[in-house]
Amino acid sequence: MNKEPLIASIHVQQRTEASRYAKHLERLHKVKPSIDNRTPRKAVHANGNFGKRNLQQQERRFEIEYENAILLEKMRRITELGTSGSNSGVFYREEPDLRSLNATARRRELERITRENMGIVRRIQVTQAAAA
């Protein structure tokens, strides 16, 4: 059995194949792609939250910096003063109460110098300028 189609004329056959091929090319040019290769659109819900997100991040950074400062101060105290366990149960006050034994004498001396300076200023103001 011969399965090839019957051909009446070779010229007619060539013309029909040429027209089929031309239609085929035309259809190929009209075909739309089935895959979308364009860049994706921006999400609408994410457009207006940048300021809020930046503000939240900045507030979080400030909180972390504050907590770090507190921890750093605690670590400084521990290194300077130690802990009650490392000092055999002895705890030192952070700032010892300093009292000067000669504070009153220094105050009296300062008052005396101030009085002398005021006397010198009065004498300068009272004397008249002598023109040479």
C-alpha positions in Angstrom: 0.0 0.0 0.0 1.3 3.3 -1.0 0.5 6.0 1.6 1.8 9.0 -0.4 -0.9 11.4 -1.6 -1.8 11.4 -5.2 -0.4 14.4 -7.1 -2.1 15.7 -10.2 0.6 18.1 -11.2 4.0 18.9 -9.8 3.5 22.6 -10.4 0.3 22.7 -8.5 1.9 20.7 -5.7 4.8 23.2 -5.4 2.4 26.2 -5.4 0.2 24.7 -2.6 3.3 23.9 -0.5 4.7 27.4 -1.1 1.4 28.9 0.0 1.2 26.6 3.0 4.8 27.6 4.0 3.9 31.3 3.6 0.9 30.9 5.8 3.0 29.0 8.3 5.6 31.9 8.5 2.8 34.4 8.8 1.3 32.5 11.8 4.8 32.3 13.4 5.1 36.0 13.3 1.7 36.5 14.8 2.2 34.1 17.7 2.4 35.7 21.2 4.8 34.3 23.7 3.4 32.1 26.4 6.0 33.2 29.0 6.0 36.8 30.3 9.6 38.1 30.2 8.9 41.7 31.3 10.2 43.0 34.6 7.8 42.4 37.5 5.6 45.3 38.7 6.4 46.9 42.1 4.2 45.7 44.9 1.6 48.4 45.7 1.6 47.7 49.5 5.4 48.3 49.8 5.5 51.7 48.2 4.6 54.0 51.1 6.2 52.2 54.1 9.8 53.1 53.5 9.7 56.1 55.9 8.0 54.1 58.6 10.4 51.2 58.2 13.4 53.5 58.4 12.0 55.2 61.5 11.5 51.9 63.2 15.0 50.8 62.3 16.4 54.1 63.7 14.5 53.7 66.9 15.7 50.2 67.3 19.3 51.3 66.8 18.9 54.0 69.4 17.5 51.4 71.9 20.5 49.1 71.2 23.0 52.0 71.6 21.4 53.0 74.9 21.5 49.4 76.2 25.1 49.1 75.1 26.0 52.2 77.0 24.4 50.9 80.2 26.3 47.6 79.8 29.5 49.4 79.1 29.1 51.4 82.3 28.4 48.3 84.3 31.5 46.6 82.9 33.6 49.7 83.7 32.4 49.6 87.3 33.2 45.9 87.5 36.8 46.4 86.1 37.5 49.4 88.4 35.9 48.2 91.6 35.5 44.5 91.1 32.6 42.5 92.4 31.8 41.4 96.0 32.9 37.9 95.1 36.2 38.8 93.6 37.1 41.1 96.5 36.6 38.5 99.2 33.3 40.0 100.3 34.6 43.6 100.5 32.6 46.1 98.6 34.0 49.5 97.9 31.8 52.6 97.5 31.9 54.1 94.0 33.0 57.5 95.2 34.5 57.7 98.7 33.5 60.7 100.8 36.4 63.0 100.6 36.7 65.7 103.3 39.5 68.1 103.4 41.1 68.7 106.8 42.1 72.3 105.9 39.0 73.4 104.0 38.2 76.2 106.5 41.8 77.5 106.4 41.8 77.6 102.6 38.4 79.4 102.7 39.7 82.0 105.1 42.9 82.5 103.0 40.7 83.0 99.9 38.6 85.6 101.7 41.7 87.5 102.9 43.1 87.6 99.3 39.8 88.8 98.0 39.6 91.6 100.6 43.1 92.7 99.7 42.3 92.7 95.9 39.2 94.8 96.6 41.3 97.3 98.6 43.8 97.6 95.7 40.9 98.2 93.2 39.5 101.0 95.4 42.8 102.7 95.8 43.3 102.6 92.0 39.9 104.1 91.4 40.3 106.9 94.0 43.7 108.1 92.7 43.6 110.7 90.0 45.5 110.2 86.8 48.7 112.1 86.7 49.5 113.6 83.3 53.2 113.6 82.6 
